[in-house]
Amino acid sequence: MFNFFTVSIIFIFGMCIGSFLNVCIYRLPTSKSIANPSHSICPSCSRRIRFYDNVPVLSYIWLKGRCRNCNAPISFRYPLVELMNGIVAVALLFKFDLSLESLVYFAFISSLIVITFIDLDHQIIPDIITLPGIPMGLIASFALPTITLKASALGLLIGGGSLWFVAWAYNLIAHRDGMGGGDIKLLAMIGTIIGWKGVIFTIFASSVIGSCVGITMMLIKNKNMKFAIPFGPFLSIGAIAYVFFGSRFIAWYFG
């Protein structure tokens, strides 16, 4: 059991990384550099944000959700992402201890958080995350005691291949695209980290969750209305669920 000081440090570390994730979520879809400018700026007035106004979560509360310079509202997403990432860091600490495995999963889930919010906003999954993430996932398999290089490679092939086949079949039948290439590359990346069993779990969980959300939205809006729902967030949720609960599910299912 970890003491309060250790948990607090890990939580603060996670929130600080969450602050950087907000930069990625804002800048990557617009092809802006995440390194230049190195300081944070207000999206409304483009003024530099002072360091004491950039403390994760606390600054948002202190400023009452508004920019100090122009008084423009600050999206609640900023403290939400910071808080989420802090909670993820602590959850991984208790799940995998202070280990290289925990660090790998932290980087993995952080990237999924970025992908989720970008896909929700812009219906795109940036290649700059998924394409480098595939070879990095294969390399990371050496640091994961439950994932071998073979399982990682199978996860890549089954993850990317299964969605590619679904997209191809849908296009053949409906004569239009039903799934973007970003989803295919995302599941391929996911497969390198959690293996082929994790891919199967992720597809199942994301399909169930996505179907429930889609049906609910259709009932609320218009049952005859056709609209696009980004699938990336559901794939991300399924993959994160597998990291924390997948081993229990697999043991229960095959047992």
Rosetta blueprint (number, residue, H / E / L):
1 M L
2 F L
3 N L
4 F H
5 F H
6 T H
7 V H
8 S H
9 I H
10 I H
11 F H
12 I H
13 F H
14 G H
15 M H
16 C H
17 I H
18 G H
19 S H
20 F H
21 L H
22 N H
23 V H
24 C H
25 I H
26 Y H
27 R H
28 L H
29 P H
30 T H
31 S L
32 K L
33 S L
34 I L
35 A L
36 N L
37 P L
38 S L
39 H L
40 S L
41 I E
42 C L
43 P L
44 S L
45 C L
46 S L
47 R L
48 R E
49 I L
50 R L
51 F H
52 Y H
53 D H
54 N L
55 V L
56 P L
57 V L
58 L H
59 S H
60 Y H
61 I H
62 W H
63 L L
64 K L
65 G L
66 R E
67 C L
68 R L
69 N L
70 C L
71 N L
72 A L
73 P E
74 I L
75 S L
76 F L
77 R H
78 Y H
79 P H
80 L H
81 V H
82 E H
83 L H
84 M H
85 N H
86 G H
87 I H
88 V H
89 A H
90 V H
91 A H
92 L H
93 L H
94 F H
95 K H
96 F H
97 D L
98 L L
99 S L
100 L H
101 E H
102 S H
103 L H
104 V H
105 Y H
106 F H
107 A H
108 F H
109 I H
110 S H
111 S H
112 L H
113 I H
114 V H
115 I H
116 T H
117 F H
118 I H
119 D H
120 L H
121 D H
122 H H
123 Q L
124 I L
125 I L
126 P L
127 D H
128 I H
129 I H
130 T H
131 L H
132 P H
133 G H
134 I H
135 P H
136 M H
137 G H
138 L H
139 I H
140 A H
141 S H
142 F H
143 A H
144 L L
145 P L
146 T L
147 I L
148 T L
149 L H
150 K H
151 A H
152 S H
153 A H
154 L H
155 G H
156 L H
157 L H
158 I H
159 G H
160 G H
161 G H
162 S H
163 L H
164 W H
165 F H
166 V H
167 A H
168 W H
169 A H
170 Y H
171 N H
172 L H
173 I H
174 A H
175 H L
176 R L
177 D L
178 G L
179 M L
180 G L
181 G H
182 G H
183 D H
184 I H
185 K H
186 L H
187 L H
188 A H
189 M H
190 I H
191 G H
192 T H
193 I H
194 I H
195 G H
196 W H
197 K H
198 G H
199 V H
200 I H
201 F H
202 T H
203 I H
204 F H
205 A H
206 S H
207 S H
208 V H
209 I H
210 G H
211 S H
212 C H
213 V H
214 G H
215 I H
216 T H
217 M H
218 M H
219 L H
220 I H
221 K L
222 N L
223 K L
224 N L
225 M L
226 K L
227 F L
228 A L
229 I L
230 P L
231 F L
232 G H
233 P H
234 F H
235 L H
236 S H
237 I H
238 G H
239 A H
240 I H
241 A H
242 Y H
243 V H
244 F H
245 F H
246 G H
247 S H
248 R H
249 F H
250 I H
251 A H
252 W H
253 Y H
254 F H
255 G L
